[in-house]
Amino acid sequence: MDKISIILSDLDGTLFRNDKSISDYTKQIIRQAQSKGLLFGICTARAKVNALKFLDGIEPDILITNGGGVVYFQDKKIYNCEFTVEEVRKLIGAAFDVFGNEVTLSADNEHGLYSNSKEELGDKYWTFNDFSDFRETCMKMCIQSLDKEKIEKVVSVIGLDKVDYLPFSDIPWYKLSKKDATKEKAIAELCRYLNIPTSKIAAFGDDFNDIGMLKLCGKGIAMENAIEEVKAAANEICASNENDGVAKWMEEKLEE
C-alpha cells in the first residue's frame, strides 16, 4: 500500500452486503488499515443521515455523501454543491407536469431524505413529504422512472448542461444532481484540500455513478457483482459485496 494513502468505498452493492449489513471482518480490516495510517472514507449516493445509520463500528475519516454533493474530512465540511430552493421547485414542478401527479420523487440534503412515496421506500430513514410546498435546497433528487426522454424534459427546466442525471442499475429510478455534485468532482475537491494527487486513492464501486471516480483514482476497483460498465472502467475486480470484497482487497494489500 506504499502508493495508496486513501481508501474510498461506495456503500450499496459494495461495502454493504445485500442485507445492508457490514461484516465484523470488514470493520476489523478497516480499523487495521486506519491504525497503519491509511485514511478510510465512504463515497455514497445516500444522504449523510441515511449513511451514518449503518456505520456502527466504523469511524470514517472522509464522508462523501449525497452523490458527491457534500464532502467531510474529519468532521469538517470542505465541499458543498446543491440545487437552490428555486431550482428544486422547478424540478419538482416539471416532474409532476411530465410524469403526472402520481410520480414518486425523493429529495435529500444534509438534514434528511424526503419522499412522496405511499409505500415503504428502501430503508426506513426517510420522511414523507408530498412536495406541494417543499422549500429546501437539496443535493440530489430522484425520480421513479427509467424513461430517459422524459427525464431530460424535467432536467431541461434548469438546463441539460447544468445537471448530472444517471439511472440506477438495480432500481427503476434516475438520480439528478448539480453538474459538480458528482463523486469524481467531490474527490477532486478532497485532493485539492489535502494537497495530494488522485493517484494516491483506491476507490471501490459497483454502479453507474461510480464510473467517474474509478477512472479518476489511482486504483479503481470494481466489485465482482458490479455492472459491466463499471468493470470496464476499473483497473481491478475484487470479490463481491457478499464476500467482503473490499476488506479482502485491503487485507491483501496491507500484507504487502
C-alpha positions in Angstrom: 0.0 0.0 0.0 3.0 2.3 -0.4 1.4 4.4 -3.1 -2.1 4.4 -1.6 -3.0 6.7 1.3 -6.8 6.9 1.0 -9.4 4.1 0.5 -12.9 5.2 -0.6 -15.8 2.8 -0.8 -19.3 3.1 -2.1 -21.9 1.6 0.2 -24.8 -0.2 -1.6 -23.6 -3.2 -3.5 -20.0 -2.5 -2.4 -19.2 -2.2 1.3 -22.8 -3.3 2.3 -23.8 -6.9 1.9 -27.2 -7.3 0.2 -29.0 -7.0 3.6 -27.2 -3.6 4.1 -25.0 -5.1 6.9 -21.2 -4.7 7.2 -19.4 -7.8 8.4 -17.3 -7.7 11.6 -14.4 -8.9 9.5 -14.7 -5.8 7.2 -14.9 -3.5 10.2 -11.8 -5.1 11.7 -9.8 -4.7 8.4 -10.9 -1.0 8.1 -9.7 -0.3 11.7 -6.5 -2.1 11.0 -5.9 0.0 7.9 -6.5 3.2 9.8 -4.2 2.1 12.6 -1.4 1.9 9.9 -2.0 5.5 8.8 -4.4 5.0 5.9 -7.5 7.2 5.6 -10.7 5.4 5.1 -13.8 7.1 3.5 -17.3 6.5 2.4 -18.4 7.7 -1.0 -22.1 7.2 -1.5 -25.3 8.5 -3.2 -27.0 8.1 0.2 -27.8 11.2 2.2 -25.4 11.7 5.1 -28.1 11.0 7.7 -29.0 7.8 5.8 -25.4 6.6 5.5 -24.3 7.1 9.1 -27.1 4.8 10.4 -25.4 1.8 9.0 -21.8 2.5 10.0 -21.7 1.2 13.6 -18.2 0.2 14.4 -16.7 2.2 11.5 -15.4 5.8 12.0 -14.6 7.1 8.5 -12.0 9.8 8.1 -13.8 11.0 5.0 -17.5 11.2 4.2 -18.6 12.0 0.6 -22.4 11.7 0.6 -25.5 12.8 -1.4 -23.8 11.5 -4.6 -20.9 14.0 -4.2 -22.9 16.9 -3.0 -21.0 17.3 0.2 -17.6 16.3 1.5 -16.5 16.0 5.1 -12.9 15.5 6.2 -12.6 14.5 9.8 -16.0 16.1 10.5 -15.1 19.4 8.8 -17.2 20.2 5.7 -14.9 21.1 2.9 -17.2 21.0 -0.2 -20.9 21.6 -0.8 -22.8 21.7 -4.1 -26.6 21.7 -4.2 -29.7 22.8 -6.0 -31.1 26.1 -4.8 -34.7 26.3 -3.5 -35.8 27.8 -6.8 -34.2 25.0 -8.8 -35.7 22.4 -6.6 -39.2 24.0 -7.1 -38.7 24.0 -10.8 -37.6 20.3 -10.9 -40.5 19.2 -8.8 -43.0 21.2 -10.9 -41.6 19.8 -14.1 -41.6 16.2 -12.7 -45.3 16.5 -11.9 -46.0 18.1 -15.3 -44.1 15.5 -17.3 -45.0 12.3 -15.3 -48.2 13.2 -13.6 -49.2 13.9 -10.0 -48.7 10.2 -9.0 -45.0 10.1 -9.8 -42.8 9.1 -6.9 -40.0 11.5 -6.1 -37.3 11.8 -3.5 -35.0 14.7 -2.4 -32.2 14.8 0.1 -29.9 17.2 1.8 -27.8 17.2 4.9 -30.9 17.3 7.1 -32.7 14.3 5.7 -34.2 12.2 2.9 -37.8 13.1 1.8 -40.2 11.3 -0.5 -43.9 11.3 -1.5 -43.9 7.5 -1.7 -47.1 5.9 -0.3 -45.2 2.7 0.3 -42.0 1.8 2.3 -39.1 3.3 0.4 -36.0 1.2 0.7 -34.6 1.9 4.2 -36.7 3.3 7.0 -34.7 6.5 7.4 -36.8 8.9 5.3 -39.6 11.4 5.9 -42.9 11.7 4.0 -43.4 14.9 2.0 -45.9 15.5 -0.7 -43.7 18.2 -2.3 -46.7 20.5 -2.6 -44.7 23.2 -0.8 -41.2 21.9 -0.4 -38.8 24.8 0.1 -35.4 23.4 0.9 -32.2 23.2 -1.0 -31.2 19.7 -1.9 -28.1 17.9 -3.2 -29.9 15.1 -5.0 -33.3 14.4 -6.4 -34.6 11.1 -7.7 -37.5 10.2 -10.0 -39.0 6.8 -10.2 -38.7 6.2 -13.9 -36.2 4.9 -16.5 -37.7 7.0 -19.3 -34.6 9.0 -20.3 -36.6 11.2 -22.7 -39.0 12.3 -20.0 -36.2 12.7 -17.5 -34.5 15.1 -19.9 -37.7 17.1 -20.3 -37.6 17.6 -16.5 -33.9 18.4 -16.4 -34.3 20.9 -19.2 -36.1 23.4 -17.0 -32.7 24.1 -15.4 -30.5 23.0 -18.3 -29.2 19.7 -19.5 -25.7 21.2 -19.2 -26.2 22.0 -15.6 -27.5 18.7 -14.2 -25.8 15.3 -13.8 -28.5 12.7 -14.4 -27.9 8.9 -14.3 -30.1 5.8 -13.8 -29.5 3.3 -11.1 -28.8 -0.3 -12.3 -30.7 -2.1 -9.6 -33.8 0.1 -9.1 -36.0 1.9 -11.7 -35.0 5.4 -10.7 -33.0 8.3 -12.1 -30.7 10.4 -10.0 -30.5 14.2 -10.6 -27.8 16.4 -9.1 -25.9 19.6 -10.0 -23.2 19.0 -12.6 -20.5 19.5 -9.9 -22.2 17.2 -7.4 -20.6 14.0 -8.5 -18.3 11.6 -6.8 -15.4 12.4 -9.1 -15.8 16.2 -8.5 -16.0 15.6 -4.8 -12.8 13.5 -4.8 -11.0 16.2 -6.8 -12.0 18.7 -4.2 -10.8 16.4 -1.4 -7.5 16.0 -3.1 -7.2 19.8 -3.6 -7.9 20.3 0.1 -5.4 17.7 1.2 -2.9 18.6 -1.5 -2.5 15.1 -2.7 -2.8 13.5 -6.2 -5.7 11.3 -7.0 -3.2 8.6 -7.8 -2.9 8.0 -4.0 -6.6 6.9 -3.8 -8.1 3.4 -4.2 -11.8 3.5 -4.8 -14.4 0.7 -4.9 -17.8 0.8 -6.6 -20.4 -1.2 -8.5 -22.9 1.1 -10.3 -23.1 3.9 -13.0 -22.4 6.7 -10.6 -19.1 5.0 -9.6 -17.6 5.0 -13.0 -16.2 8.5 -12.9 -14.4 8.0 -9.5 -13.0 4.7 -10.6 -11.5 6.3 -13.7 -10.2 9.2 -11.7 -8.4 7.4 -8.8 -5.1 5.7 -8.9 -6.7 2.4 -8.3 -10.3 1.9 -9.4 -11.7 -1.4 -8.2 -15.0 -2.9 -9.3 -16.9 -5.4 -7.3 -17.4 -8.8 -8.8 -21.1 -8.0 -8.7 -20.7 -4.7 -10.4 -22.4 -3.9 -13.7 -20.3 -4.5 -16.8 -19.8 -0.8 -17.5 -18.1 -0.4 -14.1 -15.9 -3.4 -14.6 -14.8 -2.0 -17.9 -13.8 1.3 -16.3 -11.9 -0.4 -13.4 -8.2 -1.3 -13.0 -9.1 -4.4 -11.0 -12.0 -6.5 -9.9 -12.3 -7.8 -6.4 -14.6 -10.3 -4.7 -18.3 -9.5 -4.5 -20.0 -7.4 -1.8 -21.5 -10.6 -0.3 -17.9 -12.0 0.0 -16.4 -8.9 1.7 -14.5 -7.9 -1.5 -13.4 -4.5 -0.2 -11.9 -5.9 3.0 -10.3 -8.9 1.3 -8.6 -6.5 -1.2 -7.5 -4.2 1.7 -6.1 -7.1 3.8 -4.1 -8.5 0.9 -2.6 -5.1 0.1 -1.9 -4.4 3.8 0.2 -7.5 3.9 2.4 -6.4 1.0 
